[in-house]
Each structure stands twice: as C-alpha cells, then as structure tokens.
C-alpha cells in the first residue's frame, strides 16, 4: 500500500506482502511510459474502475493510467 497523503510529496510504503516468486511483466502505456509489475499490479481502466493486470488481460480492458 502506498500513502499518497504524505505532506512532503514522498510516497511511503505502508505494507509489504510476500508472494513468493512471481513473474514480472512490462506494461507500456499509451504515453510511452513502461512499468515493470506483477500480474497483481492494479491500473485504472477506461470505465474508471481499478483492476489488477490479470483481470485487464482476461477481460480486454483499456488501461488509462497506473494506479499509484
């Protein structure tokens, strides 16, 4: 989890979850930005719903931006 409310603009890691070894995917957004993430990384989709990458791929959703 990321704390976006940090006054100094710095994001802080609030929790770390061990998932063992997971495959890493490279997702390139329309802006050209590339993100390395696991299949569980969440993105904001065109219908304004945040979904994990596996669901986006299964249901063919369009990514609007990274959920930070």
MMTF fields as JSON, N, C-alpha, C and O atoms, coordinates in Angstrom:
{
  "mmtfVersion": "1.0.0",
  "mmtfProducer": "UNKNOWN",
  "numBonds": 271,
  "numAtoms": 272,
  "numGroups": 68,
  "numChains": 1,
  "numModels": 1,
  "chainsPerModel": [1],
  "groupsPerChain": [68],
  "chainIdList": ["A"],
  "bondAtomList": [4, 2, 8, 6, 12, 10, 16, 14, 20, 18, 24, 22, 28, 26, 32, 30, 36, 34, 40, 38, 44, 42, 48, 46, 52, 50, 56, 54, 60, 58, 64, 62, 68, 66, 72, 70, 76, 74, 80, 78, 84, 82, 88, 86, 92, 90, 96, 94, 100, 98, 104, 102, 108, 106, 112, 110, 116, 114, 120, 118, 124, 122, 128, 126, 132, 130, 136, 134, 140, 138, 144, 142, 148, 146, 152, 150, 156, 154, 160, 158, 164, 162, 168, 166, 172, 170, 176, 174, 180, 178, 184, 182, 188, 186, 192, 190, 196, 194, 200, 198, 204, 202, 208, 206, 212, 210, 216, 214, 220, 218, 224, 222, 228, 226, 232, 230, 236, 234, 240, 238, 244, 242, 248, 246, 252, 250, 256, 254, 260, 258, 264, 262, 268, 266],
  "bondOrderList": [1, 1, 1, 1, 1, 1, 1, 1, 1, 1, 1, 1, 1, 1, 1, 1, 1, 1, 1, 1, 1, 1, 1, 1, 1, 1, 1, 1, 1, 1, 1, 1, 1, 1, 1, 1, 1, 1, 1, 1, 1, 1, 1, 1, 1, 1, 1, 1, 1, 1, 1, 1, 1, 1, 1, 1, 1, 1, 1, 1, 1, 1, 1, 1, 1, 1, 1],
  "groupList": [{"groupName": "UNK", "atomNameList": ["N", "CA", "C", "O"], "elementList": ["N", "C", "C", "O"], "formalChargeList": [0, 0, 0, 0], "bondAtomList": [1, 0, 2, 1, 3, 2], "bondOrderList": [1, 1, 2], "singleLetterCode": "X", "chemCompType": "L-PEPTIDE LINKING"}],
  "groupTypeList": [0, 0, 0, 0, 0, 0, 0, 0, 0, 0, 0, 0, 0, 0, 0, 0, 0, 0, 0, 0, 0, 0, 0, 0, 0, 0, 0, 0, 0, 0, 0, 0, 0, 0, 0, 0, 0, 0, 0, 0, 0, 0, 0, 0, 0, 0, 0, 0, 0, 0, 0, 0, 0, 0, 0, 0, 0, 0, 0, 0, 0, 0, 0, 0, 0, 0, 0, 0],
  "groupIdList": [1, 2, 3, 4, 5, 6, 7, 8, 9, 10, 11, 12, 13, 14, 15, 16, 17, 18, 19, 20, 21, 22, 23, 24, 25, 26, 27, 28, 29, 30, 31, 32, 33, 34, 35, 36, 37, 38, 39, 40, 41, 42, 43, 44, 45, 46, 47, 48, 49, 50, 51, 52, 53, 54, 55, 56, 57, 58, 59, 60, 61, 62, 63, 64, 65, 66, 67, 68],
  "secStructList": [7, 3, 3, 6, 6, 7, 6, 6, 1, 7, 7, 3, 3, 7, 7, 7, 7, 7, 7, 7, 1, 7, 7, 7, 3, 3, 3, 3, 7, 6, 6, 1, 7, 3, 3, 3, 3, 7, 6, 6, 7, 3, 3, 3, 3, 6, 6, 1, 7, 3, 3, 3, 2, 2, 2, 2, 2, 2, 2, 6, 7, 7, 3, 3, 3, 3, 7, 7],
  "xCoordList": [0.84, 0.0, 0.872, 1.921, 0.452, 1.204, 0.397, -0.808, 1.063, 0.423, 0.626, 1.724, -0.438, -0.348, -0.554, -0.431, -0.862, -1.141, 0.074, -0.068, 1.242, 2.452, 2.617, 2.561, 2.82, 2.906, 4.091, 4.001, 5.188, 6.376, 6.357, 7.333, 5.25, 5.134, 5.828, 5.807, 6.444, 7.137, 6.164, 5.471, 6.123, 5.25, 5.946, 7.153, 5.188, 5.748, 5.13, 3.926, 5.939, 5.437, 4.854, 5.538, 3.576, 2.917, 2.955, 3.075, 2.854, 2.854, 3.621, 3.658, 4.227, 4.915, 4.297, 4.132, 3.965, 3.339, 4.242, 4.654, 4.548, 5.368, 4.462, 3.5, 4.776, 4.0, 4.876, 4.471, 6.053, 6.971, 7.551, 7.641, 7.94, 8.487, 7.37, 6.667, 7.203, 6.178, 6.829, 7.822, 6.266, 6.744, 6.506, 5.49, 7.437, 7.332, 6.986, 7.576, 6.027, 5.567, 5.978, 6.099, 6.19, 6.443, 5.212, 4.837, 4.591, 3.401, 3.803, 4.351, 3.527, 3.814, 2.498, 1.616, 2.384, 1.173, 1.206, 2.259, 0.05, -0.018, 0.922, 1.386, 1.205, 2.111, 3.559, 4.414, 3.823, 5.176, 5.887, 6.954, 5.304, 5.899, 5.783, 4.717, 6.873, 6.873, 6.918, 7.631, 6.158, 6.07, 6.344, 5.714, 7.278, 7.509, 6.683, 6.785, 5.863, 4.952, 4.591, 4.885, 3.949, 3.44, 2.021, 1.447, 1.481, 0.135, -0.93, -2.08, -0.544, -1.494, -1.468, -2.27, -0.551, -0.458, -1.769, -2.355, -2.223, -3.519, -3.359, -2.466, -4.263, -4.298, -5.717, -6.686, -5.828, -7.119, -7.521, -6.735, -8.751, -9.236, -10.176, -10.577, -10.512, -11.312, -12.68, -13.261, -13.205, -14.513, -14.391, -15.337, -13.202, -12.922, -12.906, -13.145, -12.626, -12.519, -11.063, -10.435, -10.541, -9.171, -9.208, -9.964, -8.368, -8.338, -6.899, -5.986, -6.687, -5.356, -5.08, -6.002, -3.8, -3.397, -4.017, -4.428, -4.095, -4.654, -6.092, -6.49, -6.871, -8.264, -8.333, -9.18, -7.445, -7.393, -7.105, -7.734, -6.17, -5.826, -6.949, -7.26, -7.555, -8.64, -9.859, -10.497, -10.185, -11.421, -11.187, -12.123, -9.935, -9.572, -9.977, -10.593, -9.629, -9.901, -8.773, -7.657, -9.07, -8.064, -7.559, -8.351, -6.236, -5.615, -5.581, -5.152, -6.038, -5.98, -4.682, -3.981, -4.361, -3.111, -2.799, -3.622, -1.586, -1.156, -1.864, -2.001, -2.312, -2.916, -1.795, -1.182, -1.521, -0.411, -0.899, -0.093],
  "yCoordList": [-1.187, 0.0, 1.232, 1.253, 2.257, 3.495, 4.605, 4.722, 5.417, 6.567, 7.773, 8.327, 8.189, 9.331, 10.649, 11.711, 10.61, 11.827, 12.42, 13.321, 11.952, 12.466, 13.944, 14.329, 14.767, 16.211, 16.63, 17.614, 15.907, 16.295, 15.783, 15.957, 15.15, 14.645, 13.319, 12.787, 12.772, 11.495, 10.384, 10.447, 9.369, 8.236, 7.302, 7.081, 6.757, 5.858, 4.482, 4.364, 3.439, 2.073, 1.788, 1.919, 1.393, 1.123, -0.355, -0.7, -1.227, -2.667, -3.374, -2.92, -4.48, -5.317, -6.709, -7.254, -7.263, -8.586, -9.549, -9.267, -10.669, -11.694, -12.599, -13.169, -12.725, -13.576, -14.661, -15.323, -14.839, -15.786, -15.192, -13.971, -16.037, -15.556, -15.438, -16.411, -14.246, -14.006, -13.489, -12.763, -13.867, -13.38, -11.872, -11.366, -11.174, -9.725, -9.429, -9.995, -8.537, -8.144, -6.702, -5.909, -6.369, -4.981, -4.475, -5.01, -3.438, -2.834, -1.464, -0.647, -1.214, 0.091, 0.832, 0.368, 1.986, 2.802, 3.62, 3.764, 4.155, 4.97, 6.168, 6.65, 6.65, 7.791, 7.425, 8.301, 6.123, 5.644, 5.181, 4.572, 5.464, 5.04, 3.524, 2.956, 2.875, 1.428, 1.155, 1.827, 0.172, -0.195, -1.68, -2.488, -2.048, -3.462, -3.8, -3.133, -4.837, -5.165, -6.648, -7.36, -7.092, -8.458, -8.46, -7.404, -9.613, -9.794, -9.213, -9.032, -8.923, -8.388, -6.863, -6.276, -6.212, -4.745, -4.159, -4.672, -3.09, -2.512, -1.253, -0.434, -1.135, 0.0, 0.542, -0.195, 1.843, 2.465, 2.197, 2.422, 1.712, 1.376, 2.45, 3.369, 2.306, 3.31, 3.552, 4.62, 2.589, 2.752, 3.268, 3.2, 3.785, 4.397, 3.386, 3.746, 2.138, 1.081, 0.615, 0.42, 0.441, -0.046, -1.57, -2.189, -2.161, -3.618, -4.125, -3.398, -5.378, -5.981, -6.353, -6.571, -6.417, -6.705, -7.999, -8.047, -9.052, -10.315, -10.14, -10.752, -9.325, -9.102, -8.241, -8.464, -7.274, -6.426, -7.285, -7.111, -8.199, -9.066, -10.051, -10.267, -10.643, -11.614, -10.984, -11.596, -9.75, -9.108, -8.018, -7.326, -7.867, -6.937, -5.488, -4.83, -5.003, -3.616, -2.722, -3.188, -1.447, -0.469, 0.242, 0.738, 0.291, 0.977, 2.477, 2.91, 3.262, 4.716, 5.222, 6.039, 4.734, 5.128, 4.132, 3.299, 4.257, 3.427, 3.88, 5.081, 2.95, 3.276, 3.403, 2.406, 4.626, 4.815, 5.179, 5.375],
  "zCoordList": [0.0, 0.0, 0.0, 0.644, -0.713, -0.803, -0.146, -0.371, 0.664, 1.297, 0.394, 0.336, -0.321, -1.225, -0.492, -1.102, 0.795, 1.547, 2.224, 3.05, 1.908, 2.543, 2.209, 1.041, 3.23, 3.055, 2.195, 1.461, 2.273, 1.52, 0.081, -0.649, -0.337, -1.692, -1.907, -3.017, -0.87, -0.967, -0.61, 0.405, -1.458, -1.187, -0.214, -0.31, 0.719, 1.719, 1.577, 1.354, 1.703, 1.689, 3.063, 4.079, 3.086, 4.359, 4.724, 5.9, 3.734, 3.981, 2.88, 1.736, 3.24, 2.275, 2.374, 3.465, 1.232, 1.211, 0.457, -0.669, 1.064, 0.427, -0.4, 0.115, -1.683, -2.581, -3.196, -4.151, -2.659, -3.264, -4.538, -4.673, -5.459, -6.717, -7.735, -8.006, -8.302, -9.306, -10.58, -10.533, -11.706, -12.989, -13.081, -12.604, -13.688, -13.852, -15.309, -16.229, -15.5, -16.827, -17.084, -16.151, -18.343, -18.716, -19.458, -20.501, -18.906, -19.496, -20.016, -19.276, -21.3, -21.882, -22.093, -22.815, -21.451, -21.556, -22.847, -23.467, -23.25, -24.468, -24.404, -25.438, -23.2, -23.026, -23.359, -23.491, -23.491, -23.746, -22.49, -22.57, -21.318, -20.052, -19.915, -20.153, -19.533, -19.3, -17.806, -17.061, -17.381, -15.972, -15.851, -16.535, -14.987, -14.685, -13.46, -12.431, -13.572, -12.474, -12.502, -13.462, -11.428, -11.396, -11.95, -12.215, -12.117, -12.654, -11.715, -12.114, -10.47, -9.48, -9.389, -8.662, -10.123, -10.106, -10.615, -11.568, -9.981, -10.346, -11.19, -10.973, -12.16, -13.067, -13.139, -12.956, -13.408, -13.633, -15.076, -15.996, -15.275, -16.611, -17.147, -16.433, -18.425, -19.128, -18.509, -18.704, -17.77, -17.133, -15.693, -14.908, -15.373, -14.067, -12.914, -11.761, -13.231, -12.225, -12.185, -13.225, -10.979, -10.787, -10.783, -10.034, -11.64, -11.764, -11.76, -12.153, -11.314, -11.414, -12.879, -13.664, -13.221, -14.594, -15.117, -16.276, -14.295, -14.79, -15.262, -16.253, -14.58, -14.97, -16.243, -17.107, -16.341, -17.533, -18.757, -19.801, -18.636, -19.757, -20.081, -21.252, -19.066, -19.277, -19.927, -20.784, -19.518, -19.959, -21.002, -21.403, -21.44, -22.512, -22.221, -23.06, -21.035, -20.661, -21.167, -21.399, -21.335, -21.725, -20.478, -19.677, -20.313, -19.175, -19.455, -20.524, -18.482, -18.593, -17.967, -18.563, -16.76, -16.109, -14.992, -14.613, -14.492, -13.378, -12.116, -11.884, -11.304, -10.013, -9.007, -8.626, -8.571, -7.638, -6.263, -5.354]
}
